Structure formats: structure tokens, C-alpha cells
Amino acid sequence: MSSLSFKRPIRPFRLSLIIATIAVVGFMLLLVAWAILDGLQKPETWAARIKRCNEEWGLWLNVYSLAVGVVISLILYLNDKTNPFGEDERLREEQKQRMKILSHFSPTALEKTVALYSNRSIYDAILGTLERLDRRKGSASPGVKTKIDVCLLLCTPALDYRVPRPLKWGIEFISKVNNIAVCENVHLEVCHLPIEPTLGFNPMEDFLSVLAKFCSSGDGSDFNALHNELVDQTKLIAQMLTSLASQYQNRIKIHPPMFNIPFQIVLVRGDAQCEVIVSFAGREILERGDADPRGFFSSDPFVVETFHHIYTDYVKQGGRLAFIPRHTAAIIEKHKKQPAHEVINYLNLIPSLRVGDGCFSPAIANSSKFTCWALTKILNGRDESILDIGAGTGVLALVAQDTVKKLGVKARIVAVESDEKSFHTLQMNCPSGCGIDVKHWALASKSVDSTKRCGVFLDRSQGDREVTKNEVGQFKVIIADLPFVDARGDSARDQRFFDPSHQAHRNLFEAVANTQWLAAGGKLITAFSSLGGPDDVYAFERLINESGLQIIQRLDFHESNYLWIVHVIVRKEEFQSHDYWWDMLNARTIRAVTTDFQSVL
């Protein structure tokens, strides 16, 4: 059901007005016709004619006049009851029957059969809506497949409230969702907070902590036990929803998680049932702890339709308007005005660096110097093989070579560049015999037998021949300072600054996660910025997580009113959130103290 249309009924006084008008006009026409015809036959004065009319028509005239009077009185009465002010009052009364303010979340102590309009619980209202839908789907006429939209915008998919009950947290809610999900005409959409941490924050963990504190403060239950149950059940129910979505792919959709959900929506939209519950029970509300969450229920189709649009717009992904930031436009202009040049003593590490005409210059753009500096801090003596993708001038490969050389490591370094002009510049800065092997390769996606494979290397010097895995080899470090602005330039040369839809990074992340380029225990180093806004940063880091990778380190630099970020990334299966840095930094080896040391203490 794409839209709802409703016809406003004709007001009763309008119909009465039509009838009364016909009656009065008809009566007047009858009198006029009689007067004209009678005057032609019997010439006399009007006084004599009225007297004779009363003698001949007296009874019928009185009855007719009385009827007209009754009709006019009825018109006045109905008009008084249904005037615009009275109509608004009537509509308000109807809305009171279709909408109810919900004053708390906790379920009532009564059974769930409590009448909806005598119960002010948000939780009970949600369960009631799902129960009514479950009953209706069971009583639907055979062969009738009218679409029913069910939309769930939730902080946690384990929706529940702490009361004494045998079921674990969220099981009652998810069982009702499961009951309706199997119905062929139900189309279910779910969106909730992210399970995995993003941007160094864990919105789901934070919300569950606040929720556990809120519930335990109300009923005196143990905070730690409740919090552990909330975390376990949330992960379990999220997996159950994912399983449902994979089983019914054409009817159930799990939207990418939202970083912040300040309000929750449970909505059913169909021909036989239109209901919505809106609950203002996000983290910010619960943190106050001084009042119960509030919300409202409505079965008014107009209200449901409005909140369906709100839900759709709120969870919509990919709706960001790609634009060229003003800062990027200024950098592009600086590149256009600056012909081929030489950078002297770059970061006090590279004595001379040539930049060809049309190449990306590390002395003009912001991010290169930050990535180079980060390399001097990140690389260590175990990094004996390094791959630089999108090498450009070769500045990162040269800095990496200098860094590991000072650590006493003779590393195998390969620098890859796809653009022809930039590749010639790379050859000038990294000539044969310098210890850096340069390749005219492009990282791309390729379709083979209707299967799209991201993250393959194409050899530009050999007609885009696909490079074999043996030619690529394995590396302990992969560096990829690729363009990261999600926009499209005005010319082909501008594309060195842009990565529309972050497709180049998608190829990169899939290649790192699913190929053998990155050796065991290896790391990927890539750059990003806040030029596209906080949502773009969030989407980029979510892309990393969804690719099976894990950010282990993030170096932030503030310049030109923006944030410039260098990410250090590993494969997710190689990362243990608690142990990784302890082992990497060797910071927890302990031993028992001697007797002499104990005596000193």
C-alpha cells in the first residue's frame, strides 16, 4: 500500500439545506404560477385574491408552511452543531479515540489483555499492536495478500522491561516479531544501534549500560547481572533478526545501524490495521533518571502515514548529497596554478621530491604530511615487506624506506600507481636500484562469469592484464593514501582528489580482507578526513567494520578547521580487543616479588 486516501463525508446540514431550498423555491414558484394563471381568469384586486386563496387553500397552505418552518428550524439546528467550530470539536473527539498519550514504559501488573485505552504503558502498547497483527494475519481471507508494512526503529532489538518473569530479556518481544515475520504479506524493516564500536564509541554498549542502571534503580535488581543479560540478549536477538532477514530476503530488511536513535518507532501500516507507537526512550532520556519515558499511540491513518515517512527518511542510507568541499576546491585550484615543481627536504626526510604537472603534490594538500609522519611512528623492525597502493610521487614509499632503514631493516618495498603521468613521476623519484620496485598497476573490481570481484590488480603496461597472486606476494604493511572525498570532479585530472561512493576504498578493504596480500599479523595504513562531515566519517569506519577489518589505532590531526585521520587496520579475526595492545606493547608481564622486596614494602 503506497498511499492512503480518505474522502471527507458530506456534512448533514448541507443535505438539509439543499432539501429546504428546493422546498421553499418550489413553494414560491407554485404561488407565483397560481397568481399569474388565476389573475388571467379572474381580474380582481390583490387583497381579494389573497382572501379567496386563504378560503380555498387554507388547510394545505398552513400544513405546507409548517413543514417549511420545521425544515428551516432543522437546518439551523444542524448548522449550529456542524459549523466549522463544531466540526473541529468533533474531529478532536475522534482523535481522542484514536490517539493516547503513554506516560511510562513499564508494563502493568495486570495481564496483557488489559484494554489498550486503559493502559498507559509503552511496552504494553507495542505488544498489543503486534498481537493484533498476529491475530489478523491468522484470520485473513484465503488468497488475500494485501501488503502489511511493519517498521521497527529501536535502540536495542531486545525490547523489554524488567519485571518478574520466567523469560529472558527480549524473548517475549522477539517471539511476537517472529510470529508475524513468517506471514507472506508482512514486510518487516528493522533498524537499531550498531553492535560493533564505531569512531571509538560503542553506542549500543552505552545505551545498555544506561538502560541497566535505569531499570535496576527502579526495582532494586543487580546492575551487573542485568547489564550482562542485556548485552548477551541483544547480541543473540540481533543474530536472530539477521537470520530471519537471510531466510526471507525479499520481505525482511535489516537497515545499516544508526549511530544515534533518540526515539523509537513501532509501526504497522496496512488496510486492516494502521497503528504507530512512538517512544521517547533514548539514551539521553534514560540518563536523566528523574522521570519515566513518554510516548504516544495512534491508530489514525494520517498519523501512521506521516510517521512511516519519518521512519523511511530517518533510516535511509546513501542519501547524503555528495559535494565538493570548499577546502578541496581551493586545493584543486592551487594544483592548477602550480606547474611541475620540486619539493626540497620534505619533513626533513626526503632531500628532493619531484612533482610532475598534474600530479598530486604532498607539499600542497593536507593529508600526505600527516600520513608520512604517522609512518615514522607506526613502522617497526618487524615490517620487512611494504606495499604502497596509489603511490603517486612515491613520497610514502620513500618515507617508509627511510624509517625501516633507520631501524636496521632492509625491507622489500613495492609502489603501485595506476595514473600514467603519476607513474612517470614515481619512476623519477624511485629509479631502478633505489630499493623500491615500482609497478604500473591499478586496483579495481572485475566481473568474471557474472561474479563481481573487488580488489584485483590490473597491469596497465600490459593491456590491463590481471596480476596473479604470486606476482603480488604478501606484505606485513600495506599503505594506501587514496583519494577520500565522496564527490565527482569537473575534469578527469580532478579525480586524483575524489573517490565517489568510496569505491576505491571498498576495493581496497575487500582485497585486504579476502586476499593473501596482507600477511598474518600485518596492518593496513590509510587516511581519511572530516571534509564530508561526521556522517561521512561514520560511514567510512562502518565500511571498514563491515569488510571484516578492525581499526586498532587512529591518529587525528587538526588543520584548516578539519580533522585529518590516519587509520591503522588489521583483520578482525586477528584482533582481540583486550589482548592485542597488551601483547603488542609487552605491558603486562609480571612476576612474584622477592622476600627482600616485600620487607622493604
C-alpha positions in Angstrom: 0.0 0.0 0.0 1.9 3.1 -1.3 -0.5 5.8 -0.2 -3.8 6.3 1.7 -6.7 8.5 0.6 -9.8 9.3 2.5 -13.0 11.1 1.4 -14.5 13.6 3.9 -18.2 12.8 4.3 -20.8 15.4 3.3 -21.9 17.4 6.3 -25.5 16.6 7.2 -26.6 20.3 7.2 -25.6 20.7 3.6 -28.0 18.0 2.5 -30.8 19.6 4.7 -30.0 23.0 3.2 -30.5 21.5 -0.3 -33.8 19.9 0.6 -35.1 23.1 2.3 -34.0 25.3 -0.6 -35.9 23.1 -3.1 -39.0 23.1 -0.9 -39.0 26.9 -0.4 -38.3 27.7 -4.0 -40.9 25.2 -5.2 -43.5 26.7 -2.9 -42.7 30.2 -4.2 -42.8 29.1 -7.8 -46.2 27.4 -7.1 -47.6 30.6 -5.6 -46.3 32.7 -8.5 -47.7 30.4 -11.1 -51.1 30.3 -9.4 -51.3 34.0 -9.1 -50.5 34.5 -12.8 -52.9 31.9 -14.0 -55.7 33.0 -11.6 -55.3 36.6 -12.5 -55.7 35.9 -16.2 -59.0 34.2 -15.5 -60.5 36.4 -12.7 -59.4 40.0 -12.7 -59.5 41.3 -9.1 -57.5 43.2 -6.5 -54.6 41.5 -4.7 -56.5 41.8 -1.3 -59.5 39.9 -2.8 -57.2 37.3 -4.3 -55.3 36.6 -1.1 -58.7 36.4 0.8 -60.0 33.9 -1.7 -56.7 31.9 -1.7 -57.0 31.6 2.1 -60.6 30.3 1.8 -59.7 27.7 -0.9 -56.2 26.6 0.2 -56.2 27.4 3.9 -55.6 24.0 5.3 -52.9 22.9 2.8 -51.2 26.3 3.0 -50.9 26.0 6.7 -49.6 22.4 6.5 -47.0 23.4 3.9 -45.9 26.5 5.8 -45.5 24.4 8.9 -43.4 21.8 7.0 -41.2 24.6 5.6 -40.7 26.0 9.1 -39.7 22.6 10.5 -37.2 22.2 7.7 -35.7 25.6 8.3 -35.5 25.0 12.0 -33.8 21.7 11.4 -31.3 23.4 9.1 -30.5 26.0 11.8 -30.1 23.2 14.4 -27.8 21.1 12.3 -25.8 24.1 11.1 -25.2 25.1 14.8 -24.0 21.5 15.5 -21.8 21.2 12.4 -20.4 24.7 11.8 -16.6 24.8 11.3 -16.0 25.3 15.0 -18.3 22.4 15.8 -16.6 20.3 13.1 -13.2 20.9 14.7 -14.6 19.8 18.1 -16.0 16.7 16.5 -12.6 15.9 14.9 -10.9 16.4 18.2 -13.2 13.9 19.8 -12.4 11.4 17.1 -8.7 11.9 17.6 -9.1 11.3 21.3 -10.5 7.9 20.4 -7.6 7.2 18.0 -4.7 8.6 20.0 -3.4 8.1 23.5 -0.6 9.6 25.5 1.6 7.0 27.0 3.2 8.0 30.3 5.6 5.2 31.2 7.4 2.2 29.7 6.9 -0.4 32.4 4.2 -3.0 31.8 1.2 -3.1 34.0 0.8 -5.7 36.8 -2.3 -7.0 35.0 -2.4 -9.5 32.2 -1.8 -8.3 28.7 -5.5 -8.5 28.0 -5.9 -5.1 29.7 -7.8 -2.8 27.3 -5.4 -0.7 25.4 -7.1 2.6 26.2 -7.0 2.0 30.0 -3.3 1.2 29.9 -0.6 3.8 29.6 2.4 1.5 29.2 4.5 2.0 26.0 5.7 -1.6 26.3 2.2 -3.0 26.5 1.1 -0.8 23.6 3.8 -2.3 21.4 3.0 -5.8 22.4 -0.7 -5.1 21.8 -0.1 -3.8 18.3 2.0 -6.9 17.4 -0.6 -9.2 18.9 -3.4 -7.6 17.0 -1.4 -8.0 13.8 -0.7 -11.6 14.6 -4.5 -12.3 15.1 -5.4 -10.5 11.9 -2.9 -12.4 9.8 -4.4 -15.7 11.1 -7.9 -14.6 10.2 -7.2 -13.2 6.7 -9.3 -14.4 3.8 -7.7 -17.2 1.7 -5.9 -15.8 -1.3 -5.8 -12.2 0.1 -2.2 -11.0 0.1 -2.5 -7.3 1.0 0.9 -5.9 1.9 1.4 -5.0 5.5 4.4 -2.8 6.4 6.0 -3.3 9.8 8.7 -0.8 10.7 10.9 -1.1 13.9 13.2 1.7 14.9 14.8 0.6 18.1 17.7 1.4 20.3 18.1 -2.3 21.1 16.4 -5.1 19.3 16.0 -6.8 22.7 13.0 -4.7 23.6 11.7 -5.4 27.1 11.2 -4.1 30.6 12.4 -5.6 33.9 9.5 -7.4 35.7 9.5 -10.8 37.4 9.0 -13.3 34.6 10.5 -16.6 33.5 11.6 -15.4 30.1 15.0 -13.9 29.4 15.2 -10.2 28.4 13.7 -9.5 24.9 12.4 -13.0 24.3 8.7 -12.0 24.6 9.1 -9.2 22.1 11.2 -11.1 19.5 8.8 -14.1 19.7 5.9 -11.8 18.6 8.1 -10.3 15.8 9.0 -13.9 14.7 5.3 -14.8 14.6 4.4 -12.0 12.2 7.6 -12.3 10.2 6.6 -15.7 8.8 3.5 -14.2 7.2 3.9 -13.9 3.5 2.3 -10.4 3.2 4.3 -8.9 6.1 7.2 -6.7 5.0 9.4 -6.1 8.0 12.1 -3.4 8.4 14.4 -3.1 11.4 17.0 -0.5 12.4 18.9 -0.3 15.7 22.1 1.0 17.2 25.3 -0.6 16.0 26.5 -3.7 17.8 30.1 -3.1 16.9 32.0 0.0 18.1 32.5 2.9 15.7 34.5 6.1 15.9 35.9 4.8 19.1 32.4 4.8 20.6 30.1 1.9 21.3 26.5 3.3 21.2 24.8 0.0 21.9 27.0 -0.7 24.9 26.5 2.8 26.2 22.7 2.6 25.8 22.6 -0.8 27.5 24.6 0.5 30.5 22.2 3.4 30.9 19.2 1.1 30.5 20.5 -1.4 33.1 21.1 1.5 35.5 17.6 2.9 34.9 15.9 -0.5 35.4 18.0 -1.6 38.4 17.3 1.8 40.1 13.6 1.2 39.7 13.3 -2.3 41.0 16.5 -2.8 43.0 17.8 -5.6 40.8 21.6 -6.2 40.5 23.1 -3.8 37.9 26.0 -6.1 36.8 23.8 -9.2 36.3 21.2 -7.2 34.4 23.8 -5.5 32.2 25.4 -8.8 31.3 22.0 -10.2 30.4 21.1 -7.2 28.3 24.4 -7.4 26.3 24.1 -11.2 25.8 20.4 -11.0 24.8 20.9 -8.0 22.5 23.6 -9.9 20.5 21.5 -13.0 20.4 18.4 -11.2 19.2 20.4 -9.2 16.6 21.6 -12.5 15.2 18.1 -13.9 15.2 16.9 -10.9 13.2 19.8 -11.3 10.8 18.9 -15.0 10.3 15.3 -14.0 9.6 16.5 -11.5 7.0 18.6 -14.1 5.3 15.7 -16.5 5.3 13.1 -14.1 3.9 15.3 -11.7 1.9 12.5 -10.3 -0.2 10.4 -9.4 2.8 12.7 -8.6 5.8 15.3 -5.9 5.7 17.8 -5.0 8.4 19.0 -1.5 7.8 22.6 -0.4 8.5 22.7 0.7 12.1 22.3 4.3 13.2 24.8 6.0 15.4 22.1 7.7 17.4 18.4 6.8 17.9 16.8 9.4 20.3 13.3 8.0 19.8 11.8 4.6 19.0 9.1 3.8 16.5 7.0 0.6 16.2 4.6 0.9 13.2 2.1 -1.3 11.4 0.7 0.0 8.2 -1.9 -2.0 6.3 -5.5 -1.9 5.0 -6.9 -3.6 8.1 -4.6 -2.1 10.7 -2.8 1.2 11.0 -1.1 1.8 14.3 2.1 3.5 15.5 3.8 3.8 18.9 6.4 6.4 19.3 8.6 6.2 22.4 10.9 8.9 23.6 13.2 6.5 25.5 16.6 7.0 24.0 19.8 7.2 26.0 19.5 10.9 26.7 16.1 10.5 28.3 17.0 7.5 30.4 20.2 9.1 31.6 18.2 11.8 33.4 16.6 9.2 35.6 14.1 11.6 37.0 11.0 10.5 35.1 9.6 7.7 33.1 9.9 7.7 29.3 6.9 9.1 27.5 5.3 8.5 24.1 2.1 8.1 22.3 -0.1 5.6 20.4 -2.2 6.4 17.4 -4.4 4.4 15.1 -5.2 7.4 12.9 -4.1 6.6 9.3 -2.9 10.1 8.6 -0.6 9.9 11.7 0.7 6.5 10.7 1.4 7.6 7.2 3.3 10.6 8.5 5.5 8.5 10.8 6.1 6.0 8.0 7.6 8.8 6.0 9.6 9.9 9.1 10.9 6.4 9.6 11.8 6.0 5.9 13.7 9.3 5.8 15.5 8.6 9.1 16.9 5.2 8.2 17.6 6.0 4.6 21.2 5.2 3.6 23.2 6.7 0.7 21.0 9.8 0.8 24.0 12.0 1.5 24.4 14.7 -1.1 27.9 14.3 -2.5 29.5 17.7 -2.7 33.0 19.2 -3.3 34.1 20.8 0.0 35.3 24.4 -0.4 38.6 23.4 1.1 39.1 20.7 -1.6 38.1 23.1 -4.3 40.8 25.5 -3.1 43.4 22.7 -3.1 42.5 21.8 -6.7 42.9 25.5 -7.7 46.4 25.6 -6.1 47.4 22.5 -8.0 46.2 24.0 -11.3 48.2 27.2 -10.6 51.3 25.2 -9.6 53.1 23.6 -12.6 55.7 20.8 -12.2 57.9 21.5 -9.2 60.4 20.0 -6.8 59.9 19.7 -3.0 63.0 20.2 -1.0 63.8 18.4 2.2 60.3 17.1 2.8 59.7 16.5 6.5 63.5 16.6 6.9 63.4 13.1 5.5 63.5 13.4 1.7 66.1 15.7 0.2 64.4 16.1 -3.2 60.9 15.1 -4.4 59.8 15.8 -8.0 56.1 16.5 -8.7 55.1 16.3 -12.3 52.5 18.5 -13.9 49.0 17.2 -13.0 50.3 15.1 -10.1 49.1 15.2 -6.5 51.6 17.3 -4.6 52.3 16.4 -0.9 53.5 20.0 -0.4 50.1 21.5 -1.3 47.5 19.0 0.0 47.0 18.4 3.7 46.9 14.6 4.3 50.2 13.4 2.9 52.4 15.0 5.6 50.3 13.5 8.4 50.4 10.0 6.9 54.2 10.3 6.4 54.7 11.4 10.0 52.4 8.6 11.2 54.6 6.1 9.3 57.7 7.2 11.2 55.8 6.3 14.5 53.9 3.2 13.3 56.5 1.1 11.4 58.8 -1.2 13.4 61.6 -3.6 13.0 59.2 -6.5 12.1 57.9 -4.7 8.9 60.2 -6.3 6.4 57.7 -6.0 3.4 55.7 -2.9 2.4 53.2 -2.3 -0.4 52.2 1.3 -1.3 49.0 1.4 -3.3 48.3 4.7 -5.2 51.8 5.7 -4.6 51.7 9.0 -6.7 55.0 10.7 -6.3 56.3 7.8 -4.1 56.6 10.0 -1.0 55.1 7.4 1.3 57.2 4.6 0.0 60.3 6.8 0.4 59.4 7.7 4.0 58.7 4.1 4.8 62.0 3.0 3.3 63.9 5.7 5.4 62.1 4.7 8.6 62.7 0.9 8.4 66.3 1.5 7.3 67.0 3.5 10.4 65.5 0.5 12.4 68.1 -1.7 10.7 65.6 -3.5 8.4 66.1 -3.9 4.7 62.5 -4.2 3.6 61.1 -5.3 0.3 59.0 -2.3 -0.9 56.6 -2.2 -3.9 55.0 1.0 -5.0 51.9 0.8 -7.3 50.4 3.6 -9.3 47.6 3.5 -12.0 47.7 7.0 -13.4 50.2 7.4 -16.3 51.5 10.8 -15.5 51.9 10.0 -11.8 53.6 6.7 -12.7 56.3 8.6 -14.7 56.8 10.9 -11.7 57.0 7.8 -9.5 59.7 6.3 -11.7 61.7 9.6 -11.5 61.6 9.6 -7.7 62.1 5.9 -7.3 64.6 4.9 -10.0 65.8 1.4 -10.6 68.2 0.3 -8.0 66.9 2.5 -5.2 65.3 -0.4 -3.4 61.7 0.4 -4.3 60.1 -1.7 -7.0 57.5 0.4 -9.0 54.5 -1.1 -10.8 52.1 0.5 -13.3 49.1 -1.4 -11.7 45.6 -0.3 -10.9 43.4 -1.6 -8.1 40.0 -2.3 -9.5 36.9 -4.5 -9.4 36.3 -7.1 -12.1 33.3 -9.2 -13.2 34.0 -12.8 -14.1 31.2 -15.1 -15.1 28.6 -12.6 -13.6 30.5 -12.6 -10.3 32.0 -9.2 -9.3 35.4 -9.4 -7.6 36.7 -6.4 -5.8 40.4 -5.9 -5.2 42.2 -7.2 -8.2 45.3 -5.6 -9.7 45.3 -4.8 -13.4 48.7 -4.3 -15.2 48.3 -1.0 -17.2 51.5 -1.7 -19.1 50.1 -5.0 -20.4 46.6 -4.0 -21.5 45.0 -4.3 -18.1 46.1 -7.9 -17.6 45.0 -9.3 -14.2 48.0 -9.7 -11.9 48.4 -13.1 -10.3 48.6 -13.6 -6.6 52.2 -14.8 -6.9 53.2 -11.6 -8.6 51.7 -9.5 -5.8 53.0 -11.6 -2.9 52.4 -10.9 0.8 53.3 -7.8 2.8 53.5 -7.0 6.5 52.4 -3.5 5.8 50.0 -2.1 3.1 49.9 1.7 2.7 47.0 3.3 0.8 46.7 7.1 0.9 43.9 7.1 -1.7 41.6 10.0 -2.6 38.8 10.0 0.0 36.4 12.9 -0.8 33.0 11.4 -1.8 32.3 13.6 -4.9 32.9 13.8 -8.6 35.2 16.4 -10.2 34.7 18.6 -13.2 37.6 17.0 -15.1 39.5 13.8 -15.4 42.5 15.2 -13.6 40.4 16.2 -10.7 39.7 12.6 -10.0 43.0 12.3 -8.1 41.1 14.1 -5.2 37.8 12.2 -5.3 36.5 8.7 -4.5 32.8 8.6 -5.5 30.9 6.4 -3.1 34.3 5.4 -1.6 34.5 2.7 -4.3 38.3 2.7 -4.3 38.4 2.1 -0.6 35.7 -0.6 -1.0 38.0 -2.4 -3.4 40.9 -1.9 -1.0 39.2 -3.2 2.1 37.8 -6.2 0.3 41.2 -7.1 -1.1 42.9 -6.8 2.2 40.2 -8.8 4.0 39.8 -11.6 1.3 43.2 -12.0 -0.4 46.6 -13.1 0.8 48.3 -9.7 0.2 48.3 -8.9 3.8 50.5 -11.4 5.7 49.4 -12.8 9.1 49.8 -10.1 11.7 50.1 -7.4 9.1 48.5 -4.0 9.1 46.9 -1.6 6.6 47.5 2.1 6.9 45.1 4.5 5.2 44.0 8.1 5.5 40.7 9.9 5.7 39.3 13.3 6.8 36.2 15.0 8.1 35.7 17.0 4.8 32.5 15.2 4.2 31.1 15.7 7.7 30.7 13.4 10.7 28.2 11.2 8.9 30.8 10.5 6.2 33.4 9.6 8.8 30.9 7.3 10.5 30.0 5.7 7.1 33.7 5.2 6.3 34.5 3.5 9.6 31.4 1.3 9.3 32.6 0.3 5.8 35.9 -0.9 7.4 34.0 -2.9 10.1 31.6 -4.4 7.5 34.6 -5.5 5.4 35.8 -7.8 8.2 38.5 -5.4 9.3 39.3 -3.7 12.6 40.7 -0.3 13.4 43.3 -0.7 16.1 44.7 2.8 16.0 43.6 6.2 14.9 45.8 9.3 14.7 43.9 12.6 14.5 45.4 15.9 13.2 43.5 19.2 13.3 44.2 21.7 10.5 42.2 24.1 8.4 39.1 23.6 10.6 39.0 19.9 9.6 40.1 16.6 11.1 42.7 14.6 9.2 42.8 10.9 10.2 45.3 8.1 9.8 43.9 4.7 10.4 45.8 1.6 11.3 43.8 -1.5 10.4 44.1 -5.3 10.9 41.9 -8.3 10.0 39.1 -8.6 12.6 39.9 -12.3 13.3 43.4 -11.4 14.3 42.3 -8.7 16.8 41.3 -9.4 20.4 40.0 -6.2 21.8 41.5 -6.8 25.3 44.7 -8.6 24.5 46.0 -7.0 21.3 47.8 -3.9 22.7 48.9 -5.7 25.9 50.8 -8.2 23.7 51.9 -5.6 21.1 53.4 -3.3 23.8 54.5 -6.1 26.1 53.0 -4.3 29.0 51.7 -7.0 31.4 54.5 -9.4 32.1 54.7 -9.7 35.9 56.4 -12.0 38.4 56.3 -12.5 42.1 58.4 -10.2 44.3 61.3 -11.4 46.3 61.4 -11.6 50.1 63.8 -8.7 50.3 61.5 -6.5 48.2 58.5 -7.5 50.4 60.4 -6.5 53.5 61.1 -3.1 52.0 57.4 -2.6 51.3 
